[in-house]
């Protein structure tokens, strides 16, 4: 645990106190932590990030998720592997749709 000293204006102090009482039994540290986690998530820096790709031989004509180019049955596209992480490209949740990318888009995403 580390003590930090910083100055807050009166309105911010009142807001912190109200939120701490309402949601965190008066614990201002937990309130600030929750606010920072929420800010990070909403700013797109924390969530689901692509950490790799798995090749998939497609069973029917499919389109690349990123560029939209169509590909024929039997071609190889790439399914992203998602993990929790931090990035400016992080997604708040794993996409529900079938996500396949072509080799060109995968190369651009990983370079």
Residue pairs with C-beta under 8 A, 6 or more apart in sequence:
8 16
16 28
16 31
16 32
17 28
19 31
19 35
20 26
20 27
20 28
20 30
20 31
23 31
23 34
24 30
24 31
24 34
37 46
40 46
40 86
41 47
41 92
44 88
44 89
44 90
44 92
45 86
45 87
45 88
45 90
46 84
46 85
46 86
46 90
47 84
47 85
47 90
47 91
47 92
47 93
48 82
48 83
48 84
48 85
48 90
48 91
48 92
48 93
48 94
49 82
49 83
49 84
49 85
49 86
49 87
49 89
49 90
49 91
50 80
50 81
50 82
50 89
50 109
51 81
51 82
51 83
51 85
52 80
52 81
53 78
53 79
53 80
53 81
53 101
53 106
53 110
54 78
54 79
54 81
55 76
55 77
55 78
55 79
56 76
56 77
56 78
56 79
56 100
57 74
57 75
57 76
58 71
58 72
58 73
58 74
58 75
58 76
58 77
58 100
59 73
60 73
61 70
61 71
61 72
61 73
62 70
62 71
62 77
62 98
62 100
63 69
63 70
63 71
64 70
64 71
64 77
64 100
64 101
64 102
64 105
65 97
65 99
65 100
65 101
65 105
66 101
66 102
66 105
66 109
67 102
67 104
67 105
69 102
71 77
71 102
76 103
77 100
77 101
77 102
78 100
78 101
78 102
78 103
78 106
79 99
79 100
79 101
80 99
80 101
82 91
82 94
101 109
